[in-house]
C-alpha cells in the first residue's frame, strides 16, 4: 500500500512539473520574445543607433532573445515527447552551446552598458570621451571573440559542445569501499556500444 501511494505521489509530482514546464514556459516565451522585440524596434531607431549604451542594449536584447528561444522551445517540446535533442546528439550539443553563449553574452553586454553610462557621466572629461560607439563595438567584438574560444569555457560546458563522443565524458572514478560497483561486477561499455544504444526518450504526457 505504501509503495502504491509513493508511486502515485511521484506520478502526481511529475505531472505537475510537466504542466509547469509546458504552460509557464509558453508564458515566458511570449512575454520574453515580445519584450526583446520591442527593445530591438525601439533601440534600432536612427537617433539611438549612434548612442553606445543604446547599441549595447540592442545587441543584448538580440542575444537574450536567442537564449530564450534556445532554452525554452526544446523544454516545452519535451513535455509532448517531441524534443529532438533527445535523439540527435549534434542538435543537443548545439542547443547547449547557443543557450550558454547567448545568455552569457547578453548579461555581459548589459554590464558593458553600465560601464558606458559611468564613463559618460564621469566628471573627468577624458573619461567621458571614452564613451563612444566605436569603443562599445570594439569591446563587444573583443568579448565575443574571447568568449567563443572554447578553451576558456568551463570543463563541463566544453565537454558538452565537443563533437568527439570519446571526449564528452570523464573517466569512471575509482569506486570507494561499499559502492555498488565495488560489490557488483560491471562489465563496462565501449564508445561503439554506447553509440548503438537506443536513446531514452521521455513519454510523459
C-alpha positions as CSV (number, residue, x, y, z in Angstrom):
1,X,0.0,0.0,0.0
2,X,2.8,2.4,0.9
3,X,4.6,1.6,-2.4
4,X,1.4,2.3,-4.4
5,X,0.9,5.6,-2.6
6,X,4.5,6.6,-3.2
7,X,4.2,5.8,-6.9
8,X,1.0,7.9,-7.1
9,X,2.7,10.8,-5.4
10,X,5.7,10.6,-7.8
11,X,3.4,10.4,-10.8
12,X,1.5,13.5,-9.5
13,X,4.6,15.5,-8.9
14,X,5.9,14.5,-12.4
15,X,2.7,15.7,-13.9
16,X,2.8,19.0,-12.0
17,X,6.4,19.5,-13.2
18,X,5.4,18.8,-16.8
19,X,2.4,21.1,-16.7
20,X,4.5,24.0,-15.2
21,X,7.2,23.5,-17.8
22,X,4.7,23.4,-20.6
23,X,2.5,26.4,-19.8
24,X,4.8,28.6,-17.7
25,X,7.4,28.1,-20.4
26,X,5.0,29.3,-23.1
27,X,4.2,32.3,-20.9
28,X,7.9,33.2,-20.6
29,X,8.5,32.8,-24.4
30,X,5.6,35.0,-25.3
31,X,6.5,37.9,-23.0
32,X,10.2,37.4,-23.3
33,X,10.2,37.5,-27.1
34,X,7.7,40.3,-27.1
35,X,9.8,42.4,-24.7
36,X,13.1,41.8,-26.6
37,X,11.4,42.5,-29.9
38,X,10.1,45.8,-28.6
39,X,13.6,46.7,-27.3
40,X,15.0,45.9,-30.7
41,X,12.4,48.0,-32.5
42,X,13.0,51.0,-30.2
43,X,16.8,50.8,-29.9
44,X,17.3,50.3,-33.6
45,X,15.8,53.7,-34.4
46,X,18.2,56.0,-36.2
47,X,18.5,58.6,-33.3
48,X,19.6,55.9,-30.9
49,X,21.9,53.8,-33.1
50,X,24.8,56.2,-32.6
51,X,24.4,56.0,-28.8
52,X,26.9,53.5,-27.5
53,X,24.7,52.5,-24.5
54,X,21.7,52.0,-26.7
55,X,23.8,49.9,-29.1
56,X,24.9,47.6,-26.3
57,X,21.3,47.2,-25.0
58,X,20.2,46.5,-28.6
59,X,22.8,43.7,-29.1
60,X,22.0,42.4,-25.6
61,X,18.3,42.1,-26.5
62,X,19.1,40.1,-29.6
63,X,21.3,37.7,-27.6
64,X,18.7,37.3,-24.8
65,X,16.0,36.6,-27.4
66,X,18.1,33.9,-29.0
67,X,18.8,32.5,-25.5
68,X,15.1,32.4,-24.6
69,X,14.3,30.5,-27.8
70,X,17.2,28.1,-27.5
71,X,16.5,27.4,-23.8
72,X,12.7,27.1,-23.7
73,X,11.5,25.8,-27.0
74,X,13.0,22.3,-26.6
75,X,12.0,22.2,-22.9
76,X,8.4,22.8,-23.9
77,X,8.5,20.3,-26.8
78,X,9.9,17.7,-24.4
79,X,6.6,17.7,-22.5
80,X,5.0,16.4,-25.7
81,X,7.9,13.9,-26.3
82,X,8.9,16.0,-29.3
83,X,12.3,17.2,-28.2
84,X,14.7,16.4,-31.0
85,X,17.7,16.9,-28.7
86,X,16.9,13.6,-27.0
87,X,17.6,11.7,-30.2
88,X,20.1,13.9,-32.1
89,X,23.4,14.4,-30.2
90,X,24.6,17.2,-32.5
91,X,21.4,19.2,-32.0
92,X,21.7,18.6,-28.3
93,X,25.3,20.0,-28.3
94,X,24.3,22.9,-30.5
95,X,21.4,23.8,-28.2
96,X,23.7,23.8,-25.1
97,X,26.3,25.9,-26.9
98,X,23.8,28.5,-28.2
99,X,21.9,28.7,-24.8
100,X,25.1,29.1,-22.7
101,X,26.7,31.7,-25.0
102,X,23.6,33.8,-25.8
103,X,22.6,34.2,-22.1
104,X,26.2,34.9,-21.0
105,X,26.9,37.4,-23.8
106,X,23.6,39.2,-23.1
107,X,24.5,39.6,-19.5
108,X,28.0,40.9,-20.2
109,X,26.7,43.4,-22.7
110,X,24.4,44.8,-20.0
111,X,27.4,45.1,-17.8
112,X,29.3,46.9,-20.5
113,X,26.4,49.3,-20.9
114,X,26.6,50.2,-17.2
115,X,30.3,50.9,-17.7
116,X,29.5,53.1,-20.6
117,X,27.0,55.0,-18.5
118,X,29.6,55.5,-15.8
119,X,32.1,56.9,-18.4
120,X,29.5,59.2,-20.0
121,X,28.6,60.7,-16.6
122,X,32.1,60.9,-15.2
123,X,33.3,64.3,-14.0
124,X,36.6,63.7,-15.8
125,X,36.4,65.0,-19.4
126,X,38.9,62.4,-20.5
127,X,36.8,59.5,-19.2
128,X,33.7,61.0,-20.9
129,X,35.5,61.0,-24.2
130,X,35.9,57.2,-23.9
131,X,32.1,56.7,-24.2
132,X,31.9,56.3,-28.0
133,X,30.1,53.9,-30.3
134,X,33.5,52.8,-31.7
135,X,34.7,51.8,-28.3
136,X,31.4,50.0,-27.5
137,X,31.6,48.0,-30.7
138,X,35.3,47.1,-30.1
139,X,34.5,45.9,-26.5
140,X,31.6,43.9,-27.8
141,X,33.7,42.2,-30.5
142,X,36.6,41.6,-28.2
143,X,34.4,39.9,-25.6
144,X,32.6,37.7,-28.2
145,X,35.9,36.6,-29.7
146,X,37.3,35.8,-26.2
147,X,34.1,34.0,-25.2
148,X,33.9,31.8,-28.2
149,X,37.4,30.4,-27.5
150,X,36.2,27.0,-26.2
151,X,39.4,26.6,-24.2
152,X,38.1,29.4,-21.9
153,X,34.9,27.6,-21.2
154,X,34.1,25.6,-18.0
155,X,35.2,22.0,-18.4
156,X,31.6,20.7,-18.2
157,X,30.5,23.2,-20.9
158,X,33.5,22.3,-23.1
159,X,32.6,18.6,-22.9
160,X,29.0,19.4,-23.7
161,X,29.9,21.2,-27.0
162,X,32.6,18.8,-28.1
163,X,31.7,16.7,-31.1
164,X,34.0,13.8,-30.4
165,X,32.0,11.4,-28.3
166,X,35.1,10.0,-26.6
167,X,35.9,13.4,-25.3
168,X,32.4,14.1,-23.8
169,X,32.7,12.0,-20.6
170,X,35.1,11.9,-17.7
171,X,36.8,8.6,-17.0
172,X,35.0,6.5,-14.4
173,X,36.3,7.2,-10.9
174,X,37.8,4.5,-8.7
175,X,34.9,3.3,-6.5
176,X,35.1,3.5,-2.8
177,X,34.5,0.6,-0.4
178,X,30.8,-0.2,-0.2
179,X,29.9,1.5,-3.6
180,X,27.6,-0.5,-5.8
181,X,30.3,-1.1,-8.5
182,X,32.8,-2.4,-5.9
183,X,30.3,-5.1,-4.8
184,X,28.8,-6.0,-8.2
185,X,30.7,-6.8,-11.3
186,X,30.3,-4.2,-14.0
187,X,31.5,-5.3,-17.5
188,X,31.6,-1.7,-18.8
189,X,30.7,-0.3,-22.2
190,X,32.8,0.8,-25.2
191,X,32.1,4.0,-27.1
192,X,30.9,1.9,-30.1
193,X,28.4,0.1,-27.8
194,X,27.2,3.3,-26.4
195,X,26.6,4.8,-29.9
196,X,24.5,1.7,-30.8
197,X,22.4,2.0,-27.6
198,X,18.8,3.2,-28.2
199,X,18.3,6.7,-26.8
200,X,16.0,7.0,-23.9
201,X,13.0,9.3,-24.8
202,X,10.5,10.7,-22.3
203,X,6.9,9.6,-22.9
204,X,5.3,11.8,-20.3
205,X,2.0,13.2,-21.4
